[in-house]
Amino acid sequence: MRSSYREEDVTLLLKDITGLVEPQSTREREKLIQSGRHYCEMLPIEYVPSEAYMEAYREALARYAGVMAEALAALGERILAQRGSEVTLVSLARAGIPIGILLKHCLERRCGGNIPHYAISIIRGKCIDPNAMGYILDRHRAETVLFVDGWIGKGAILGELARCIQAYPGVSPQLAVVSDPAGMTELYGTREDILIPSSCLNSTVSGLLSRTFLRDDIIGPTDFHGAVYYGELAEADLSYAFIHAIEREFPGQGDLSAPENSGRMRQLRNSQEKEVLFPQGDTGLEEVKEIAASFSIDDINLVKPGIGETTRVLLRRLPWKILIGTQWQSDQALAHIRRLAWEKGVEIIPYPLRHYKACGLIRKMTDV
């Protein structure tokens, strides 16, 4: 699989289907998805960001790179404490890939040696790529496999992972993420719904890769799941600019054990321990169900909570309304969401969100 990522940073277990799939408009895809067609059988036309939106992205990266770096450092410490240094990182394509590369670099600087890193496809309702899993397990012990993604929204992919991994004895369904506002994994950088700047863009911050694709006429029984390489966007590629911006903010520039950083890491750990604890049963999924009921939405897949998922709704789906937490109305982490909503003419509603700072609601095609 071609990409703009370096081979030493990630092994992409994907089939290159460039030129084999005609991308479709957002409205056309949405109509097909809501009529029963699976999203993995289609590819969207990539959103071309306006200069105003790119300025919002650059401001977000400058403002929140340090926050994300600290969360990554905290995630790295949790992984080492729970799993040790013998891990095989398996990023969920595509949003998980830049996170996996950063985590690989973080752990290698902490422990030395080489941390294997792969990227594979998992598709809601279709399971994880069995051929990719076979490839990894032929080369690494099952107990070392650690799945990586950017964030957990309401936990749909986490549930899919738990279901699929039952077929692979010894492999843990645990998911390591930077942000887990839903409170669903023990391996997290923060429980806060933070801005992960890579969520603001599509392929140009993800190695020029499309989202993953699975359709029988193109992906055979022995093939990896597919993806498209957008080589024509090479001049706009920001994949390593993003990675380097985060790495410059790592404590000790990657050395988590440096003496001069012990105070910073202790402060970070203390802040993690003071995160809000919700009453038992008050999970992100429960809040999503409440939101769906409030807006008469009968399919919770049309409710996309969290900064990352809200951004995806605005970039790739047909948004209906955007909810922003009443206490986060002026939060600069949401500037790009406000910009996209304005560009697309989508209503923003203040809403008493608990776990999340923002939530995207997808328009029912029957209402269009």
Stockholm file with secondary structure:
# STOCKHOLM 1.0

chainA/1-368         MRSSYREEDVTLLLKDITGLVEPQSTREREKLIQSGRHYCEMLPIEYVPSEAYMEAYREALARYAGVMAEALAALGERILAQRGSEVTLVSLARAGIPIGILLKHCLERRCGGNIPHYAISIIRGKCIDPNAMGYILDRHRAETVLFVDGWIGKGAILGELARCIQAYPGVSPQLAVVSDPAGMTELYGTREDILIPSSCLNSTVSGLLSRTFLRDDIIGPTDFHGAVYYGELAEADLSYAFIHAIEREFPGQGDLSAPENSGRMRQLRNSQEKEVLFPQGDTGLEEVKEIAASFSIDDINLVKPGIGETTRVLLRRLPWKILIGTQWQSDQALAHIRRLAWEKGVEIIPYPLRHYKACGLIRKMTDV
#=GR chainA/1-368 SS CCCSSCTTTCEECCEECTTTSCCBCHHHHHHHHHTTCCGGGCCBCCCCCCHHHHHHHHHHHHHHHHHHHHHHHHHHHHHHHHHCSCCEEEEETTTHHHHHHHHHHHHHHHHCSCCCEEEECEETTTEECHHHHHHHHTTSCGGGEEEEEEECSSSHHHHHHHHHGGGSTTCCCCEEEEECTTCCCSSEEESSCCCCGGGGCSGGGTTTBCCCBCCTTTSCTTSCCEECBCGGGGGGCCHHHHHHHHHTTSGGGGCTTCGGGHHHHHHHHHHHHTSCCCCTTCCHHHHHHHHHHHTTCSCGGGEEESHHHHHHHHHHSCEEEEEEEGGGTTCGGGHHHHHHHHHHTCEEEEECCSSCSEEEEECCGGGC
#=GC SS_cons         CCCSSCTTTCEECCEECTTTSCCBCHHHHHHHHHTTCCGGGCCBCCCCCCHHHHHHHHHHHHHHHHHHHHHHHHHHHHHHHHHCSCCEEEEETTTHHHHHHHHHHHHHHHHCSCCCEEEECEETTTEECHHHHHHHHTTSCGGGEEEEEEECSSSHHHHHHHHHGGGSTTCCCCEEEEECTTCCCSSEEESSCCCCGGGGCSGGGTTTBCCCBCCTTTSCTTSCCEECBCGGGGGGCCHHHHHHHHHTTSGGGGCTTCGGGHHHHHHHHHHHHTSCCCCTTCCHHHHHHHHHHHTTCSCGGGEEESHHHHHHHHHHSCEEEEEEEGGGTTCGGGHHHHHHHHHHTCEEEEECCSSCSEEEEECCGGGC
//
